[in-house]
């Protein structure tokens, strides 16, 4: 069996573009994957085709050898290079699983659990008021979620004004009051604050019993986050911006962080994410993979959730995107309303396929990206033009 070509498909979902891959073979089998990153879809798509010659002609069942060739043949070019590696690697895992009639997690040692706790993200597409956030939270909980993640800080950068901090406190207090202590509330800081300001704000919010404090400061140096974690009254989670396994080793060596957030597609794929999980496990930490892409990347995370022992919780955006996005793929997880858990795919390989007819109806849009420095970003409408101007070309 040999890889004959790699097809790419970019899709606009309004607030973001997604990039899907299809790795084809001369045996009729093919594998699907995703290589989504906010704001760089066309760049990543071009990189896939620029590097595809390292995979074409190879046996896709030699998954790790192909992934290494993609990343090691030329000098590592960073995040997008890793996305290409992951996109091809995951599609090859999909082919391998299909060829053997088994889900990917079965090839990795089998299931450690039957489902995984999921947390909602992208659910608060509303005005930044306590009332609007509570109303949005009610809709998310009604879908079966027992955990919600949000960024209540508006446009704050570096430091936050007292009035804006009071509003953030009011939003979180309203959610806590409405749902009580059983709802897990996760905070995404989006690297907004200086280290000292991040600690100050975390201490202010700690009485609200928050599940974690994510990306608390600049991602330039892992040690900055370690320093916050050593003093923070809320458990610190981080790692979505890392594109190398070694960055997590640096994180582990300094200590303090017990929740690692590898982004499988940005890190190079399934094998590298398992390597991070092993580093975490050796240091008493757990993983909670970041996933703000599309449904194929969700399936990748759920394959890992099934087989990785120290897997804590999984991010899940998909139910809050436009309804037509459900038709992009042939499988999506079911949420158990009794415990907020997500089901695992059980078909061979990755467990789903792409619907190309739906994909072609929603082409790439250059304005589909998230800018958390734009007023009203919480609504996730993409980048809107200034009043009186035309939309960006």
HELIX and SHEET records of a PDB file:
HELIX    1   1 UNK A   41  UNK A   51  1                                  11    
HELIX    2   2 UNK A   52  UNK A   54  5                                   3    
HELIX    3   3 UNK A   63  UNK A   72  1                                  10    
HELIX    4   4 UNK A   79  UNK A  100  1                                  22    
HELIX    5   5 UNK A  104  UNK A  107  1                                   4    
HELIX    6   6 UNK A  130  UNK A  142  1                                  13    
HELIX    7   7 UNK A  162  UNK A  179  1                                  18    
HELIX    8   8 UNK A  195  UNK A  205  1                                  11    
HELIX    9   9 UNK A  206  UNK A  208  5                                   3    
HELIX   10  10 UNK A  222  UNK A  231  1                                  10    
HELIX   11  11 UNK A  245  UNK A  254  1                                  10    
HELIX   12  12 UNK A  264  UNK A  267  1                                   4    
HELIX   13  13 UNK A  270  UNK A  282  1                                  13    
HELIX   14  14 UNK A  295  UNK A  307  1                                  13    
HELIX   15  15 UNK A  318  UNK A  320  5                                   3    
HELIX   16  16 UNK A  323  UNK A  328  5                                   6    
HELIX   17  17 UNK A  356  UNK A  360  1                                   5    
HELIX   18  18 UNK A  377  UNK A  379  5                                   3    
SHEET    1   A 3 UNK A   3  UNK A  12  0                                        
SHEET    2   A 3 UNK A  17  UNK A  25 -1                                        
SHEET    3   A 3 UNK A  30  UNK A  34 -1                                        
SHEET    1   B 4 UNK A 314  UNK A 316  0                                        
SHEET    2   B 4 UNK A 116  UNK A 120  1                                        
SHEET    3   B 4 UNK A 341  UNK A 342 -1                                        
SHEET    4   B 4 UNK A 335  UNK A 336 -1                                        
SHEET    1   C 6 UNK A 147  UNK A 150  0                                        
SHEET    2   C 6 UNK A 184  UNK A 188  1                                        
SHEET    3   C 6 UNK A 212  UNK A 214  1                                        
SHEET    4   C 6 UNK A 236  UNK A 238  1                                        
SHEET    5   C 6 UNK A 259  UNK A 260  1                                        
SHEET    6   C 6 UNK A 286  UNK A 287  1                                        
END                                                                             
